[in-house]
Amino acid sequence: MIWFNTKGSIPEGWHELEDKDVVRPKQWMLSFLEQATTNGYRVIEPPLVEYYSHYQDLALFDESAYYRLFGNDGELLVMRPDYTLQIARKLADGSEPMRVAYAGAVYRRTPKHSGQPHERQQLGLEWIDGEAADTELIESFLSMTKDIMPRRGLRIQVGSAALVASIAEAAGIPERTLRQYLALRNLESLRELAVTYDYPLIAKLPFLIGDSAVEELKQEADSSLTGNIEDVERAVLHLRAIGLNASYDFGQTGDFDYYSGLTVTGTMDGRRVLSGGRYDSLYGHFGQSRRAFGLSLDLEQLGEVIS
């Protein structure tokens, strides 16, 4: 429930909450972090504010979503839009495999009059330099969050940032441009790219969703994309084998441009409650390259679908 009063107002996109909308997310986060600690995860709480320069080359595809502000010395700062970037900055110079847990708020500007909050509560896990397969890590995350998010009604979709990168390379398009248009579902610009670069598959990517997408993509794609397609197919089949409702979305690429492998989203009643994927290229921007995979829950969206 959002609490309103008649004696003043607050900026659009910021909400005052009460009762279960306050208590339940905090209970979820505390329970999750206690379980993570018991299971040997390292709990990290990075600062709320960072230098914006850390994010300029690893940006949100919608850069207007950053909450920017100036520090006392005039430096440009940003309120935490994402935990993964902060964890990568902290751990990039490490050498030992690590398992990390976090829970807290992220801040991203939402469209005016959308009714969506700028502040969202998240919890998540990240695995750095581990040997486990991505599908095993998805299983681990769902097991750790089973008391918070029931599997019933959860629909998982798997895509591949590596596939999108291969298509961009084959077509001669800057990878970030293609991924940005896909992330923002800019269909007109995708059609223009398909015509300009004579690569019809580009315009079809946002619609390659569901079981029929695999065969359609195989018919359209050249042999250089076969490995990426098979990676997604193996992941979906494995998730189905363990009882999950899993399918394909070859047009998803993640909100940030650091993803480099499988991308994963999970929805319940049409709301995106889970997101993440593999981002092996991220750590090299802050130090030495490290393999990494992470998943997070959006507790605001989850709260809307769980009574």
N, C-alpha and C positions, 0 to 999 in steps of 0.2 A: 504493500500500500504506500502511495506517495502522500506525504503530509503537506497540506497547504495552510497558509495563514493569510489573514487580511491586512496585516500590519506592515508588510514589506514583500519584496519579491526577490527571487534569486535568478541568476542568468539562465537562459534557455539551455537545456541539455544537462543541467545539474539538478539532482533530486534529493529531497530529504525523505528518508525512509523510516519506518517504524515496525515494531513487532517482528513477525517472522521474516520479513524482508531484510531485517538487520541481523537477527539471531541465527537463522538457518545457514546462510553462507559462512558465517564465522564458525559455526559448529562443523560444517563440512570441511573447512580448511584445517581446523585444529585436529579433527579426526584423521584427515589425510596425512598431515605432517607427522603426527604421532606414529602412524602406521609406516610411513616412509623411513622414519628414524629407526624403528624396530627392525625394518628390513635392510638396514645398512646404507640408506641413501644419505647423502650430505645435503642438509637444508641450507639454502642461500637466500638472503634478503638483500638485494642490491639497493642503492639509493633511489629515491623517487625522481631526482633530477640528474640529468647527464649533460655533457657537452654535445651540442647538436652535431658537431663535426664527426662524432663517432658514427652517425647515422646517414650522413650525406651520400656515401657511396653504397649504402646498403638500405635503401629507402623503402618505405611503404610505397606501393604503386600509386596510391592516392596521397601525394605529398601534402595536400591541404589538411589531411587528418592529423598532422602533428600539432601538439599543443606546445608552442614555442613561447619563450619568455627571455628577458634579459637579466643577467646576473648583476650584482652590485658594481662590478668593474666593466660592465658593458658587453660581456661575452654572451653569445647566443646559446641558450640552454633549451632543453626539451624535457617535458615530463614523460616519464616512462611509457613508451608505446608498446613495449614488448620485453619480456624477460629474457628471451633467448639471446638477444644481442648483448645484454649486460653480462650474462653468464659466460658467453664466449670471450668478452673482453677480460673477464677475471681469470679464466682458466686456460687461455690460449698458450701460455708458456709452460703449461704442465706437461708431464710425460706419462703419468700413470692413468689407466682407465678409471673413469669416474661415473658414478650415478648420482644425479642431482635432483632434488625436489624443491618446489617453490609454491607459494600461495600468496596472493595479494592483488592489488589493483593495477590496471593499465589504463592509459588515458589516450583516447583518440577522438578527434572532433567528428561528430556525426552531422549529416545534412540538416540544415535549418528546417524546423517544423516537422521533422521526421518522428519526433517523440522518443527517439533513442537516446540513452544516456551517453555522455562523454566518458564516464568512468565505468569500468567493468571489472568485476572480481573474477580472477582466474586461479586455477591450480594446475600444476603440470609436473612432468618428469622429463629428464634429459639424460641420455646415455652418451658418453664420450669415449671413443676408442675401444668400445666393447666388440666382442666377436659375434654376438647374437644376431640372427637375421631380423630384418625389419618386422616381419610378421610375428616373431616371438616377442618383440618389444611392444607391439600393439596388444598382444595377449596379456603381457605383464601389466600394461597400463589399465586395461579393462578389469583385470583382476583386482588391482589396487583401488579402483574406484567403484567396485560393484555395489558397495553400500550407499553410494551417492547417486550413481547413474545406473538405473536398471538396463539390462540388455534388451528387454522387451520394448519394441517400438523404435529401437536404434537402427538406423540405416547408414551403413558405411560406404563411402565412395572413394575409390582409389584412382589416382592419376599419376603423371610422371613429369616432373620438371625437366628431367634429362631428355625425354621425348621432345618436349617443346624446344629445348636448346638445340637438339639435332635438326629439327625442322627449320629453325632460324638459320642455322649454319648452312644447310642444304639450299635454302632459298636465297641466302646472301643478305638476310635482314639482321639488324642489330637485335641481339637476344632480348635485351631489356624492353625494347619497343614492342616486340611481339608479346612478351609476357605481361606487359602493362595493359595492352589492349584486351588480352584474355582475362586478366584479373578484374578489370573494370567492365567486362562484357560490352566492349565498344564494337558492336557488330558492323557498323558502317566503316570504321577504320580497318577492320579485319578484311572486309570485302575489297577495300581499296588496295590493301597490301597484296591480296591474292591476285588481283588484276595486274598491279604494277610489277610484281616479281614473277608473274606467270606460274603461280603455285596454288592451284585451286584448293588444296587440302587446308590451307590456312583459314579460309572462310567457313569450313565445315567443323573445325575443332570445337567450338562451343556447343555443338549439337551432337557430338559423339559421346552420348550418355546411355548407359544401360547395356544389356547383354548384346544387342545387335551391333553396338559400336565396335566390338573387337573385329568381327569379320569385315565390316565396312572399312575400318581403318587398314586392315591387312590388304584389302583390295586396292586402296588408294596409295598406300605408302610404298616407298622404294625399300630395297633390302637393307639400307643403312639404319632403318628404324626398327628392324625386326627384334633386336635384342631388347630395346626399351619396351616394346609392346608385350613381349613374352614375360618381362619382369612384372608388369602390372597384372597380366593374366595369372601368373603363378601366385601372386599375393592374394588376388580375389578368390581363387580356387581354394587356397589354404584357409582363408578366413571363413569361407563357407563350410569347409570340412570340420571346423570346430563349432559350427552352429550359429555363425553370425550372418546377418542379412547384409551381404556385401555385393557391390556392383562397380561399374566403371564410370569415370568422368575424365575423358582425355583432354578436356578443355580447362581443367582446374590447374592452377599453378602456384597457389598460396598468396597471402596478402603482402608478403615481403619477397624481395628478389634474391634472397640467399638460398632458397631451396635448390637442391641439385640432383635429387633422386625421386623416390616415391613421395607423393603427396597424399594426405589422408584427410577426409572430412567426415563428420558424423552428424546426422540430423535426427531430430525427433519432432513429429508434428510440423515439419517444414522449417523448424528453427535449427540453425547450426550450433550445436553444443560442443563439438569436438573438432579439433584441427591440429595439423602438424605434418611431420614428414622428415626426410633426410636432408641434411645441409652440410655436406662434407667440405664445401669450399669456404664456409664462413670463417672458420678459425684462422685461416691464413691471412685474413685482413687485419688481425690483431696480434699475430705472432706466428707460431708454427702451425702448419695444417694438421687438423685432427678430424677423424671421422666422428660424425655426430647425428643423433636422431632424437626427436622430441615430440611430445603430444601434450595438449592442454585442454581443459574444460572451461567453457564460458558459463560461469555460475548464474549470471543474469538470465541468459537464455534457458538454461536448465531449469531455473526456478519457475519460469513461465509455463513449463510443460509438466512439472511434477507438483501435484496438489499437496 
